[in-house]
Amino acid sequence: QINWFYKYDWDGEELTNPILIKKISAGEIHNGGVMAVDPNNRIFTIIGDLGNKKNGPFQNQIAGKIDDTGVIMVIEPTEEYYAIGIRNSFGLTFDPVTELLWDTENGPASIDEINLVQVGKNYGWPEQECSGNEKFIDSLVCYDPAIEPGGIVFYYGDKLKLENSLVMAGLRGLGLFSLDTDDNKIKDQKSIFGGMGRIRDVNVGPDGYLYLITSNTDGKGFPDSDDDKLLRIVK
């Protein structure tokens, strides 16, 4: 099983000129797959442990790593890793102000994480969940009970009045949350939107508003016939 990463051209109406960036091993579960672009236009993608704990900590496995693909990946793919010890992540984003990389990580049952990702560091899976082992990097937030965090994005626009800049989607959490990231630490979390069930991802549109996608028919909710919505938050 393979995860395929392609680059397309967008002319405003359709996608054209597909270019294969990379082929990465896939599994039945824990494929991650979320991508982010840094201020230098390098592409970052995160892959889970593919349902196998052994994949998390080992350098010779691409699963369980955040892989800095970079623009060079179109021409000459590499197997170098940005960070390791990742279980399964649905959120990956750069803070455009600090240029730091953040991710969300789903735990095995009762524990989820938010991490500030540093190059070359090990985030512990499967030996550590959240914190407790000096060999690994501690998470910034440890959710116990779990909320299944989804996508995350930093919002610095002027269309919405948000007290905190980091916005996170919640699957089991069933909502959208804003988090105070003062001094690269998370000090507070507030619910800012709910009532639409499981929220998979959130992002900022070119119009300056937040866009989110629900994930109602993923086998864990109770979907209606008109579920799995793309929504724009305008106030």
Sequence and secondary structure as in RCSB ss.txt:
>XXXX:A:sequence
QINWFYKYDWDGEELTNPILIKKISAGEIHNGGVMAVDPNNRIFTIIGDLGNKKNGPFQNQIAGKIDDTGVIMVI
EPTEEYYAIGIRNSFGLTFDPVTELLWDTENGPASIDEINLVQVGKNYGWPEQECSGNEKFIDSLVCYDPAIEPG
GIVFYYGDKLKLENSLVMAGLRGLGLFSLDTDDNKIKDQKSIFGGMGRIRDVNVGPDGYLYLITSNTDGKGFPDS
DDDKLLRIVK
>XXXX:A:secstr
 EEEEEEEEE SS EEEEEEEEEEE  SS     EEE TT  EEEE   TT GGGSS TT STTEEEE  GGGGT
S     SEE     SEEEE TTT  EEEEE  SSS EEEEEE TT B  TTT SSS  TTS   SEEESS   EE
EEEE   SSS  SSSEEEEETTTTEEEEEE GGGS  EEEEEEESSS EEEEEE TTS EEEEE TTTTTS   T
T S EEEE  
